[in-house]
Amino acid sequence: MHYDQDQNVDPAGLAATVQTGTPALEVTSAQRVGGEEPFDGVWLRATAGDDRVCRLEATSKALEQELLRRPAIPVRSPALVDRNSLAYMTITREGTDAERPFRLGAAAYGPQAEELARDLVTHIDAWGADRLAMPQMTITPAADAATAGHVISKAESRITLTY
């Protein structure tokens, strides 16, 4: 997991949750993509409004051992984490649409699996409703008054992303 120090992440608890052998809870979104169609905007859009957003890096060993369902982007899939629970974005080939044969969704583990999976799918569907939307980023010194919107606070700055 790639996450910030101030996030509510329990690395040991996450590892234990994934290694229990319990199958992932899977939730599909309404969004389909084509083979060359980018969907990396899901991560940025989710980051703009959700402090639980992290990135999952799945090793080839984890995929070979089938510890995880296939992440949408194995090197850094968007994920939501709450302590020892995890949901990450998946992609599944479906043969029902020649233009967009892949469906995005979420796989989740842990006590908060259902909530996290549904919230991640909500982020995916929000992106899908306006795939070309461009975010506005405002960066101010940490000492300045907060700006309107979801603020990501760092030691020296505040970052606000809005759509």
C-alpha positions, -999 to +999 in steps of 0.1 A: +000+000+000+011+035-008-004+059+017+003+090+037+014+090+073-018+108+085-041+081+070-059+055+091-040+025+078-030-006+097-004-024+074-002-055+096-039-057+099-044-053+061-018-081+055-037-104+079-070-095+063-059-103+028-041-135+038-071-151+056-081-168+023-116-153+025-127-144-011-130-108-020-163-091-019-168-079-055-190-049-066-193-039-103-197-003-115-218+009-144-186+020-162-170+002-191-138+011-209-121+002-242-087-014-244-068+019-250-092+041-230-075+057-200-093+055-166-065+069-144-088+099-136-107+077-112-078+080-087-075+118-089-113+123-087-115+101-057-086+118-040-103+151-044-130+142-019-120+111+001-092+109+028-092+071+025-077+070-010-044+051-013-027+031-041-023-006-041+008-021-057+002-058-064+034-079-068+036-106-094+039-131-065+007-119-049-011-123-083+004-157-090-007-169-055-041-154-062-041-135-029-058-106-047-084-103-075-067-088-106-063-050-098-071-026-127-036-012-126-013-038-109+015-013-103-007+013-085-045+007-085-068+032-067-078+019-033-098+029-003-084+018+031-099+021+066-076+005+093-076-032+083-101-031+055-094-025+018-112-020-015-093-016-048-103-010-084-106-040-106-111-045-143-130-075-159-133-084-195-169-088-206-178-098-242-210-078-243-197-045-258-172-045-286-163-008-281-158-011-244-153-047-234-139-041-199-160-033-168-145-014-138-154-025-103-141-030-068-128-060-048-128-056-010-116-074+021-121-069+058-148-058+082-155-026+062-154-044+029-189-036+017-188+001+026-154+006+010-163-013-022-196+006-026-178+040-020-151+031-045-177+022-071-194+056-064-161+073-072-157+052-104-193+061-115-187+098-107-157+097-130-177+079-156-204+105-157-179+131-169-147+114-180-132+145-195-136+168-164-105+186-154-098+193-117-089+226-102-060+225-078-053+252-052-022+250-030-018+274-001+006+276+028-005+256+058-008+288+079-034+303+056-071+300+062-088+269+047-102+272+013-136+259+002-138+222-007-120+190+004-086+200+018-056+177+019-034+190+047+003+186+047+030+199+071+037+230+049+007+233+027-030+227+021-041+212-013-076+216-025-089+197-055-123+204-069-143+193-099 
